[in-house]
Amino acid sequence: MTEKSAGERRKGLLNGFAAYGMWGLVPLFWPLLKPAGAVEILAHRMVWSLLFVGAALLFIRRWAWLGELLRQPRRLALVTVAAAVITVNWGVYIWSVNSGHVVEASLGYFINPLVTIAIGVLLLKERLRPVQWTAVGVGFAAVVVLTVGYGRPPWISLCLAFSFAVYGLVKKKVDLGGIESLAAETAIQFLPALGYLLWLSSQGDSTFGAEGAGHAALLAATGIVTALPLVCFGAAAIRVPLSTMGLLQYLAPVFQFLLGILYFKEAMPPERWAGFALVWLALMLLTWDALRTARALARERAKVAAAATGAAAGSVDPSVVANPSVMANPVVLANPLDAVDAVDAGESVDAGDSVDAPKVGP
Protein backbone atom coordinates (compact mmCIF):
# COMPACT_ATOMS: atom_id res chain seq x y z
CA MET A 1 0.00 0.00 0.00
CA THR A 2 1.44 3.37 -1.00
CA GLU A 3 1.71 6.29 1.42
CA LYS A 4 -0.97 8.15 -0.52
CA SER A 5 -3.42 5.23 -0.48
CA ALA A 6 -2.73 4.67 3.24
CA GLY A 7 -3.49 8.33 3.86
CA GLU A 8 -6.71 8.07 1.89
CA ARG A 9 -7.68 4.96 3.87
CA ARG A 10 -7.10 6.79 7.16
CA LYS A 11 -9.12 9.76 5.92
CA GLY A 12 -11.90 7.38 4.92
CA LEU A 13 -11.91 5.68 8.31
CA LEU A 14 -12.08 9.04 10.08
CA ASN A 15 -15.06 10.03 7.94
CA GLY A 16 -16.70 6.67 8.57
CA PHE A 17 -16.29 7.00 12.33
CA ALA A 18 -17.59 10.56 12.10
CA ALA A 19 -20.69 9.53 10.13
CA TYR A 20 -21.71 6.61 12.32
CA GLY A 21 -20.62 8.46 15.45
CA MET A 22 -22.96 11.33 14.63
CA TRP A 23 -25.81 8.93 13.85
CA GLY A 24 -25.11 7.11 17.11
CA LEU A 25 -25.02 10.27 19.23
CA VAL A 26 -28.04 11.96 17.64
CA PRO A 27 -30.31 10.96 20.59
CA LEU A 28 -28.51 13.70 22.51
CA PHE A 29 -29.75 16.31 20.02
CA TRP A 30 -33.51 15.72 19.79
CA PRO A 31 -34.27 16.47 23.47
CA LEU A 32 -32.61 19.87 23.02
CA LEU A 33 -35.51 20.82 20.73
CA LYS A 34 -38.16 20.56 23.42
CA PRO A 35 -40.74 21.96 24.02
CA ALA A 36 -41.29 21.40 20.29
CA GLY A 37 -43.26 18.21 19.71
CA ALA A 38 -42.09 15.33 17.53
CA VAL A 39 -44.21 16.35 14.54
CA GLU A 40 -42.97 19.94 14.62
CA ILE A 41 -39.36 18.74 14.87
CA LEU A 42 -39.97 16.34 11.98
CA ALA A 43 -41.41 19.11 9.81
CA HIS A 44 -38.45 21.39 10.54
CA ARG A 45 -36.08 18.56 9.71
CA MET A 46 -37.68 18.14 6.29
CA VAL A 47 -37.65 21.86 5.47
CA TRP A 48 -34.14 22.67 6.67
CA SER A 49 -32.65 19.48 5.21
CA LEU A 50 -33.80 20.49 1.73
CA LEU A 51 -32.41 23.99 2.15
CA PHE A 52 -29.06 22.70 3.40
CA VAL A 53 -28.69 19.94 0.79
CA GLY A 54 -29.91 22.25 -1.98
CA ALA A 55 -27.23 24.78 -1.05
CA ALA A 56 -24.60 22.02 -1.04
CA LEU A 57 -25.64 20.77 -4.49
CA LEU A 58 -25.67 24.33 -5.78
CA PHE A 59 -22.14 24.82 -4.48
CA ILE A 60 -20.77 21.66 -6.11
CA ARG A 61 -22.94 22.17 -9.23
CA ARG A 62 -24.36 18.67 -9.24
CA TRP A 63 -27.79 18.98 -10.85
CA ALA A 64 -27.63 16.73 -13.92
CA TRP A 65 -29.45 13.91 -12.12
CA LEU A 66 -32.55 16.05 -11.53
CA GLY A 67 -33.60 16.40 -15.16
CA GLU A 68 -33.09 12.68 -15.72
CA LEU A 69 -35.19 11.85 -12.66
CA LEU A 70 -38.05 14.13 -13.74
CA ARG A 71 -38.17 12.37 -17.12
CA GLN A 72 -38.65 8.97 -15.46
CA PRO A 73 -42.08 8.78 -13.77
CA ARG A 74 -41.44 5.32 -12.31
CA ARG A 75 -38.27 6.41 -10.53
CA LEU A 76 -40.03 9.57 -9.36
CA ALA A 77 -42.84 7.45 -7.93
CA LEU A 78 -40.28 5.31 -6.11
CA VAL A 79 -38.66 8.44 -4.67
CA THR A 80 -42.10 9.45 -3.40
CA VAL A 81 -42.49 6.06 -1.72
CA ALA A 82 -39.01 6.41 -0.19
CA ALA A 83 -39.91 9.88 1.10
CA ALA A 84 -43.09 8.55 2.71
CA VAL A 85 -41.31 5.61 4.35
CA ILE A 86 -38.41 7.67 5.70
CA THR A 87 -40.94 10.18 7.06
CA VAL A 88 -42.41 7.40 9.19
CA ASN A 89 -38.91 6.29 10.23
CA TRP A 90 -37.78 9.79 11.20
CA GLY A 91 -41.01 10.60 13.02
CA VAL A 92 -41.06 7.40 15.09
CA TYR A 93 -37.39 7.79 15.97
CA ILE A 94 -37.72 11.41 17.13
CA TRP A 95 -40.82 10.57 19.15
CA SER A 96 -39.21 7.50 20.72
CA VAL A 97 -36.09 9.38 21.82
CA ASN A 98 -38.03 12.31 23.30
CA SER A 99 -40.46 9.90 25.00
CA GLY A 100 -37.79 7.88 26.80
CA HIS A 101 -37.46 4.87 24.47
CA VAL A 102 -33.87 5.23 23.26
CA VAL A 103 -32.93 1.60 23.98
CA GLU A 104 -35.95 0.25 22.12
CA ALA A 105 -35.15 2.57 19.20
CA SER A 106 -31.58 1.27 19.08
CA LEU A 107 -32.96 -2.27 18.89
CA GLY A 108 -34.71 -1.30 15.66
CA TYR A 109 -31.37 -0.64 13.96
CA PHE A 110 -29.84 -3.78 15.46
CA ILE A 111 -32.56 -6.00 13.98
CA ASN A 112 -32.71 -4.14 10.67
CA PRO A 113 -30.34 -6.62 8.93
CA LEU A 114 -32.60 -9.50 9.98
CA VAL A 115 -35.68 -7.71 8.69
CA THR A 116 -33.84 -6.99 5.44
CA ILE A 117 -33.20 -10.72 5.06
CA ALA A 118 -36.87 -11.49 5.71
CA ILE A 119 -37.96 -8.99 3.05
CA GLY A 120 -35.46 -10.48 0.62
CA VAL A 121 -36.92 -13.95 1.15
CA LEU A 122 -40.59 -12.93 1.12
CA LEU A 123 -40.59 -10.31 -1.63
CA LEU A 124 -37.52 -11.01 -3.76
CA LYS A 125 -37.55 -14.82 -3.35
CA GLU A 126 -33.90 -14.83 -2.35
CA ARG A 127 -32.33 -18.03 -1.11
CA LEU A 128 -30.53 -18.04 2.20
CA ARG A 129 -27.57 -20.03 3.37
CA PRO A 130 -27.98 -22.18 6.52
CA VAL A 131 -26.18 -19.69 8.75
CA GLN A 132 -28.48 -16.90 7.57
CA TRP A 133 -31.55 -19.04 8.35
CA THR A 134 -30.10 -19.69 11.81
CA ALA A 135 -29.58 -15.96 12.34
CA VAL A 136 -33.17 -15.24 11.32
CA GLY A 137 -34.43 -17.90 13.73
CA VAL A 138 -32.36 -16.47 16.58
CA GLY A 139 -33.64 -12.99 15.75
CA PHE A 140 -37.25 -14.19 15.84
CA ALA A 141 -36.62 -15.78 19.22
CA ALA A 142 -35.18 -12.46 20.41
CA VAL A 143 -38.37 -10.63 19.43
CA VAL A 144 -40.43 -13.20 21.36
CA VAL A 145 -38.24 -12.78 24.46
CA LEU A 146 -38.42 -8.98 24.21
CA THR A 147 -42.20 -9.14 23.79
CA VAL A 148 -42.37 -10.98 27.10
CA GLY A 149 -39.91 -8.52 28.66
CA TYR A 150 -41.78 -5.40 27.53
CA GLY A 151 -45.20 -6.93 28.11
CA ARG A 152 -46.00 -6.03 24.50
CA PRO A 153 -44.36 -6.41 21.08
CA PRO A 154 -41.42 -3.99 20.68
CA TRP A 155 -43.44 -2.02 18.16
CA ILE A 156 -41.03 0.95 18.09
CA SER A 157 -38.15 -1.34 17.15
CA LEU A 158 -40.20 -3.25 14.60
CA CYS A 159 -41.56 -0.06 13.03
CA LEU A 160 -38.06 1.44 12.69
CA ALA A 161 -36.59 -1.80 11.36
CA PHE A 162 -39.32 -2.49 8.80
CA SER A 163 -39.59 1.11 7.62
CA PHE A 164 -35.85 1.36 7.13
CA ALA A 165 -35.66 -2.02 5.40
CA VAL A 166 -38.38 -0.98 2.95
CA TYR A 167 -36.62 2.35 2.48
CA GLY A 168 -33.39 0.56 1.63
CA LEU A 169 -35.17 -1.70 -0.85
CA VAL A 170 -36.77 1.27 -2.61
CA LYS A 171 -33.50 3.22 -2.69
CA LYS A 172 -31.74 0.35 -4.43
CA LYS A 173 -34.35 0.48 -7.18
CA VAL A 174 -34.14 4.28 -7.48
CA ASP A 175 -30.32 4.14 -7.77
CA LEU A 176 -29.48 7.69 -6.71
CA GLY A 177 -26.46 8.83 -4.71
CA GLY A 178 -26.92 9.63 -1.04
CA ILE A 179 -26.97 13.43 -1.29
CA GLU A 180 -29.08 13.42 -4.45
CA SER A 181 -31.53 10.96 -2.91
CA LEU A 182 -31.90 13.08 0.23
CA ALA A 183 -32.50 16.17 -1.92
CA ALA A 184 -35.19 14.43 -3.98
CA GLU A 185 -36.94 12.98 -0.92
CA THR A 186 -36.94 16.21 1.07
CA ALA A 187 -38.17 18.10 -2.00
CA ILE A 188 -41.25 15.88 -1.91
CA GLN A 189 -41.58 16.35 1.84
CA PHE A 190 -41.01 20.12 1.69
CA LEU A 191 -44.45 21.51 0.83
CA PRO A 192 -46.46 19.36 3.29
CA ALA A 193 -43.90 20.10 6.01
CA LEU A 194 -43.87 23.83 5.30
CA GLY A 195 -47.66 23.88 5.17
CA TYR A 196 -47.84 22.20 8.57
CA LEU A 197 -45.39 24.68 10.09
CA LEU A 198 -47.33 27.64 8.71
CA TRP A 199 -50.59 26.19 10.05
CA LEU A 200 -48.96 25.56 13.44
CA SER A 201 -47.78 29.16 13.52
CA SER A 202 -51.23 30.46 12.61
CA GLN A 203 -52.64 28.52 15.57
CA GLY A 204 -50.10 30.10 17.90
CA ASP A 205 -48.60 26.67 18.72
CA SER A 206 -45.28 27.01 16.92
CA THR A 207 -42.18 27.09 19.11
CA PHE A 208 -39.92 28.42 16.34
CA GLY A 209 -40.34 32.07 17.20
CA ALA A 210 -41.70 31.71 20.70
CA GLU A 211 -38.76 30.10 22.50
CA GLY A 212 -35.98 32.49 21.57
CA ALA A 213 -33.26 32.68 18.94
CA GLY A 214 -31.32 29.75 20.38
CA HIS A 215 -34.27 27.40 20.03
CA ALA A 216 -34.92 28.61 16.47
CA ALA A 217 -31.25 28.02 15.60
CA LEU A 218 -31.43 24.48 16.96
CA LEU A 219 -34.51 23.74 14.87
CA ALA A 220 -32.72 25.08 11.79
CA ALA A 221 -29.72 22.89 12.66
CA THR A 222 -31.82 19.79 12.02
CA GLY A 223 -30.85 20.20 8.36
CA ILE A 224 -27.15 20.03 9.21
CA VAL A 225 -27.69 17.13 11.62
CA THR A 226 -29.39 15.23 8.81
CA ALA A 227 -27.03 16.01 5.94
CA LEU A 228 -23.57 16.24 7.53
CA PRO A 229 -23.28 12.54 8.48
CA LEU A 230 -24.34 11.66 4.95
CA VAL A 231 -21.52 13.78 3.51
CA CYS A 232 -19.02 12.04 5.82
CA PHE A 233 -20.40 8.66 4.81
CA GLY A 234 -19.93 9.47 1.14
CA ALA A 235 -16.33 10.54 1.79
CA ALA A 236 -15.68 7.28 3.65
CA ALA A 237 -17.36 4.97 1.15
CA ILE A 238 -14.99 5.84 -1.70
CA ARG A 239 -11.87 5.36 0.45
CA VAL A 240 -12.35 2.25 2.61
CA PRO A 241 -13.52 -1.32 1.88
CA LEU A 242 -17.26 -1.79 1.90
CA SER A 243 -16.75 -4.66 4.34
CA THR A 244 -15.28 -2.13 6.77
CA MET A 245 -18.23 0.21 6.20
CA GLY A 246 -20.56 -2.69 6.93
CA LEU A 247 -18.88 -3.31 10.27
CA LEU A 248 -18.81 0.41 11.12
CA GLN A 249 -22.60 0.49 10.78
CA TYR A 250 -22.92 -1.28 14.10
CA LEU A 251 -21.42 1.77 15.84
CA ALA A 252 -24.64 3.78 15.54
CA PRO A 253 -27.00 1.40 17.39
CA VAL A 254 -24.26 0.52 19.89
CA PHE A 255 -23.84 4.20 20.79
CA GLN A 256 -27.61 4.66 20.97
CA PHE A 257 -27.95 1.61 23.22
CA LEU A 258 -25.22 2.83 25.56
CA LEU A 259 -26.73 6.31 25.69
CA GLY A 260 -30.11 4.83 26.59
CA ILE A 261 -28.65 2.89 29.52
CA LEU A 262 -25.88 5.14 30.79
CA TYR A 263 -27.11 8.67 29.98
CA PHE A 264 -30.91 8.42 29.84
CA LYS A 265 -30.95 5.75 32.63
CA GLU A 266 -33.55 3.56 30.93
CA ALA A 267 -34.44 0.30 32.65
CA MET A 268 -32.89 -2.97 31.42
CA PRO A 269 -34.40 -5.92 33.35
CA PRO A 270 -32.88 -9.39 32.77
CA GLU A 271 -35.38 -10.45 30.10
CA ARG A 272 -34.45 -7.43 27.97
CA TRP A 273 -30.77 -8.24 28.33
CA ALA A 274 -31.59 -11.77 27.18
CA GLY A 275 -33.46 -10.46 24.14
CA PHE A 276 -30.66 -8.10 23.17
CA ALA A 277 -28.10 -10.89 23.66
CA LEU A 278 -29.99 -13.04 21.18
CA VAL A 279 -30.06 -10.16 18.67
CA TRP A 280 -26.31 -9.68 19.05
CA LEU A 281 -25.75 -13.41 18.56
CA ALA A 282 -27.78 -13.29 15.34
CA LEU A 283 -25.73 -10.32 14.10
CA MET A 284 -22.46 -12.10 14.91
CA LEU A 285 -23.62 -15.08 12.87
CA LEU A 286 -24.50 -12.80 9.93
CA THR A 287 -21.18 -10.98 10.13
CA TRP A 288 -19.14 -14.19 10.31
CA ASP A 289 -21.05 -15.69 7.40
CA ALA A 290 -20.70 -12.53 5.30
CA LEU A 291 -16.95 -12.24 5.84
CA ARG A 292 -16.43 -15.95 5.21
CA THR A 293 -18.36 -15.73 1.95
CA ALA A 294 -16.44 -12.63 0.88
CA ARG A 295 -13.12 -14.42 1.37
CA ALA A 296 -14.39 -17.44 -0.59
CA LEU A 297 -15.47 -15.17 -3.44
CA ALA A 298 -12.10 -13.43 -3.41
CA ARG A 299 -10.30 -16.78 -3.72
CA GLU A 300 -12.65 -17.88 -6.52
CA ARG A 301 -12.11 -14.65 -8.41
CA ALA A 302 -8.36 -15.05 -8.05
CA LYS A 303 -8.66 -18.51 -9.65
CA VAL A 304 -10.75 -17.08 -12.48
CA ALA A 305 -8.23 -14.28 -13.02
CA ALA A 306 -5.34 -16.76 -13.00
CA ALA A 307 -7.13 -18.96 -15.52
CA ALA A 308 -7.79 -15.96 -17.77
CA THR A 309 -4.15 -14.90 -17.54
CA GLY A 310 -3.03 -18.42 -18.36
CA ALA A 311 -5.35 -18.54 -21.35
CA ALA A 312 -3.91 -15.30 -22.68
CA ALA A 313 -0.41 -16.72 -22.30
CA GLY A 314 -1.39 -20.03 -23.87
CA SER A 315 -0.52 -22.04 -20.78
CA VAL A 316 -3.87 -22.90 -19.22
CA ASP A 317 -3.94 -25.79 -16.77
CA PRO A 318 -6.65 -28.11 -18.20
CA SER A 319 -7.91 -28.74 -14.66
CA VAL A 320 -8.79 -25.08 -14.17
CA VAL A 321 -12.26 -24.18 -15.37
CA ALA A 322 -13.42 -20.60 -15.00
CA ASN A 323 -16.92 -20.08 -13.65
CA PRO A 324 -18.40 -16.91 -15.20
CA SER A 325 -21.21 -16.82 -12.64
CA VAL A 326 -18.70 -15.99 -9.93
CA MET A 327 -18.03 -12.67 -11.61
CA ALA A 328 -21.55 -12.05 -12.86
CA ASN A 329 -23.81 -12.70 -9.90
CA PRO A 330 -22.26 -13.21 -6.47
CA VAL A 331 -24.39 -14.59 -3.66
CA VAL A 332 -26.70 -12.12 -1.94
CA LEU A 333 -25.89 -11.10 1.61
CA ALA A 334 -28.01 -9.20 4.05
CA ASN A 335 -27.51 -5.61 5.08
CA PRO A 336 -25.30 -4.28 6.64
CA LEU A 337 -22.68 -6.38 4.89
CA ASP A 338 -24.55 -6.83 1.61
CA ALA A 339 -21.86 -4.93 -0.25
CA VAL A 340 -19.21 -7.45 0.75
CA ASP A 341 -20.41 -9.95 -1.83
CA ALA A 342 -19.90 -7.43 -4.62
CA VAL A 343 -16.51 -6.11 -3.55
CA ASP A 344 -13.52 -8.10 -2.33
CA ALA A 345 -12.79 -7.61 1.34
CA GLY A 346 -9.60 -5.72 0.55
CA GLU A 347 -11.00 -3.37 -2.05
CA SER A 348 -12.62 0.01 -1.70
CA VAL A 349 -15.16 1.59 -4.00
CA ASP A 350 -13.92 3.39 -7.06
CA ALA A 351 -14.42 7.12 -6.88
CA GLY A 352 -16.96 7.03 -9.69
CA ASP A 353 -19.12 4.31 -8.17
CA SER A 354 -22.51 5.12 -6.69
CA VAL A 355 -22.94 4.08 -3.08
CA ASP A 356 -26.27 4.27 -1.29
CA ALA A 357 -26.04 5.60 2.20
CA PRO A 358 -27.44 3.05 4.63
CA LYS A 359 -28.97 5.83 6.63
CA VAL A 360 -30.36 9.26 6.10
CA GLY A 361 -30.12 9.78 9.80
CA PRO A 362 -32.15 7.96 12.43
N, C-alpha and C positions, 0 to 999 in steps of 0.2 A: 504493500500500500504506500503510495507516494505521500509526501508531507502535505501536499495540497488536498488530496482526497481524505487524508486523516483529519485535516482541519475542517473540511466540509462535513465529515461524519460527526465530529464533535459539535459543530454548529447545529446540525440536524437534531442531535440528541438533546441539546439545550432547548431548541424550539419544541421538541416533542414533550419534554418534561414541563415546559412552560404551558403548552396547550392543555395537557391533561391535568396539570396542577391547578390551572385556573378553573377548569370544569369541575375538579374535585373540591375546590374551596368556595365555589359559588354559593353554597348554602349560607355562608357568612354575609353575603351581600343582600339577599332578598329581605331579611328582617330589618335592614336599615331603611327600607322604603315604607315601613309602617308610619302612619296609620292608613296608607293606601291599601285597598283591598287587592286580592289576587287578580281580579278581572281588570282593574285599573292598571296594575303593574304590567299585566300581559299586554294590554292595549298600547301602553307606552313603549314596551319592548318592540312591538311590531313597527310602530311609527319611527322611532329613533334608529332602529336597526336599518331600515331602508335608507334613511337619510345618511347614516354613517357609511354604509356599503356603497350607496350611490356616489358619494363623494370620493370614496376610494377608487371605484371603477373609473370615474371621471379623471382622476389624477393619473392613473396608469393607462388610460385610453383603451380600455378593453370593453368594447361594445358590439363587436361583430356578431357575437352569439345571439344578441337580442333579436335582430332581424330574422335570423334563421329560425329561432324559436317561434316567433309570431307567424311565420309561414307554415308551421306544422301544428295543426289543431290538436292532433292526438297527444303530442308532447306537452302542449299547453294545458290540455285537460289533465294530464298526469301531474304537472306542476301544481295545478289547483288542488288535486287530491293530496299531494304532499303537503301543501300549505295547510289544508284542513287538518291533516293528521298531526302535524307538528304543533299546530295550535292547541290541540287536545293535550299533547305531551308537555308543552311548555306550561299550560294552565294548571294541569294537575301537579306538576313538579313545584311550581311557585306556591300553590295552595298548601301542598303537603309540608314544605319546609316551614312556611309561616304558621302552620297549625300544629307543629311539634311532631312531625312524622318523617324526620330526616333518615332514620335507619331504614324504615320501610321503603322510602324512596330509593335509597342506595341499593336495596335488594332488587328493585326493578332493573337496574343496569347490570347487576350481577347475573340475573337469569335471562337477560336479553339474548345471549348466544344460544341458549337452549330453546327459547321461543323461535328464534330465527331458524333453527333446525326443524322444529315442528312445522313451521310455515313452508319450508322447503319440501318436506315430505308430503304435506297435505295438499298444497297448491301446485307445486312444481314437479311433484312425483319424483323427487330425488331419492336415490338409494343411499342408505347409510351403512357405514362399516360397523362391526360389532361393538367397538369401543364407543362409538357415537350413540348407538342404541342404549348401551349401559349408562352413559352420561344422561341421556334423556330420562331414563327410568329413575336414576338417582335424583334428578331435578324434580320429577313429579312427586317422589316421596318427600322431598324437602317442602314442597308446597303443601302437602297433606299435614306434615308436622307443624308447619307455621300456621296453618288454618286452626289447628288445635291450640297452638300457643296464643294466637291472637283472639281466639273465640269467634273468628269469622275468617273468610278467605282474605288473603292480603291483597285487597282489590287495588290499592294504590300501586303496589309493585307490579301486579299483572297488567294494569292499565298502562303504566309507563313502558313495560317490556313489550307488550303487543303493539302499542302505538308506534314505538320506535322501530320495531321489527318491520311493520308495514311501511313505515316511512323509508327505511333502508331499501326495501324491495322496490318501491316506486322510484326512488332516486336512481337505482341501477338502470331502470328502464328509461328514465329521462336522459341520463348520461350527460350531466352538466357538471362543471367544476364546482368546488365548494362555495367560493365567493359568488359565482354567477348564480348558483342554485339558491343561495340565501337571498340574493337580490330579487330573483324572480318570485320566490315564495312570499317575501315581505311586501312586494309590489301588489300581490293579490290580497294580502292581509291589510294593506294600508288604509283603504277607504273605509271598510267596516270599523277598523280600530279608531281611525280619526273621527268617524261619525259618533262612535260611542263616547269618546273623550269630550267631544263638543256637547253631546247630550248631557253627560255627567256634569259638565261645567254649567250648563243652563239650569240644571236642577240645584245648583249650589253644593253639590257633593264632591266636586273635584278637589283633590289635595294639592294639585300642581302649583297653584298660586296662593293657596291658603296656608301652607306650612313653612313658608320662607324660601329664600333663594337656595339654601343648601339642599333642601328636600327636592326642589325643582331640578337642581343640577344632578342629584342622584338618579332621579327618574330619567333624565336625558342620558345618563351614563349607561342605561340598560342597552343602548345600541353598541357602545364600546364593549361592554361585558359579553355581548353576544358575538360580535364580529372578531374581536382581537384574538381569542383562542383559535378561531378558524384560520386566521392568517398565519399564526404560529404552526398550526397543524400542516398547512400547505407547504411552509418552508421546511418542515421536518420530513414530510413524505417524499420529497425529491432528493433527500440526502442520506437517509438511513434505510436499511432493509425493511420491507413491509412486515416481515416476521417480528422485527423489533417493535414496530408501531403497534402490531397486534398485542404484544405483551404489555406495552405502555398503556394500552386502553384500560387495563385493570386498575391503574392508579386512581382514576376518577372515582369509581364507586368505593375503593378502599378509603380514600380521603373522606368521602361523604359518610361512610360508616363510622370511621373514627371520630369525626366531628359530632355525629349524632350521640355517640356514647360519652366521649370525653368533654365536649364543649357544651352541648345542649342537654346532657345528663338524661338521656332517654333510657327507659327501663329495658333491661335485657334479661328476662328470666331464663332458666335453663332450657326450656323447650324452644325458645327462639335461638339460643346458641346452637342447639342441635339442628334446627332447620338451616341456619346459615352454614354450619359445618358441612351438611350434605350438599348445599349449593357449591361450596368451595371445592368439595371432592369432585363434583361433576365437572367443574371448570378445569381442575387439574387433569382429569381424564381427557377432556377435549384438547387442552394445550399439548399434552404429551402425544396424543394421536396426531395432531396437526403437525408438530415438529418432526415426528417420526416419518410421516408421509412426505413432508417436504424434502427430507434427506434422501428418501428412497427415490423420489422424482429427480433430484439432482444427480444421483448416481446413474439413473436410467438415461437421463439426457446426456451425461458424459459418455455413456456407451454409444448412444446414437451419434453424437458428434465424432467420436473416435472412428466409428464405422464409416461415416461420411468422409472423413479425412482419408481413411484407408482406401475408399473407393476412388477418390480423386487421384490418389497416388498409384492406384493399380495394384495395391497389396492388401486386399480385403481378406480377413480371416473368414473362411466359409462358414464357420460356426456362429459368426456374429450376424444377427438379423435385426435390422432397424425396425422399430415399431412406430410408425408415424403418429399413432393415436396418442403417444406420450407427449408429443409436441403440440398436438392439435387440441386435445380436450382433457386436461388433467382432472383428477378427481375433485369433487366439490367438497369444500370444508365449510364449517359454520363460522360465522362471525364470532369473535373478533379476529380470527386468524384465517379468514377465508382467502385473503390475498396470498397466503403462503404457498398455496397450490399453484399459483400462476407465476410466482417469482421465486427463484432459488433463494435459499436461506441467507446466502451471502451477498445477494444483489440488492441494489436500491433501485428506485424507479427512475427512469430516464426523465430528464427535465421536461420533455415535451409530453409525457404521459399525463392522462387525466386521472386524478385520484379523488374519489368521493370521500368527503369528511364523514367519519362515523358518527359525529355529533354536530348539531348546530346549537350546542349548549343545552344542558339539562334544564 
